[in-house]
Amino acid sequence: MANRLLIAVGAVAMVAGVVFALQGFGVLGGSVMSGSSLWAALGPVIALAGLVAVMAGVRRLRSSPRARG
């Protein structure tokens, strides 16, 4: 259960990071984050952290004893 939660939280973080980055770069408008260099820098970091969480969750899910049986 925890592995699937880690994957879900990681996926949400990835999507949020991409949206934050696009807003920071000015591609998506309509927000106070639009055109902000802070979000242009933090967005990819958040997306990368989400990717790491997804990869860790998938790895743990594959290596769990329940997946083998």
Buried (B, 14 or more C-beta within 10 A) or exposed (E): EEBEEBBEBBBEBBEBBBBBBBBBBEEBEEEEBBBBEEBBEBBBEBBEBBBEBBEBBBEBBEEEEEEEE
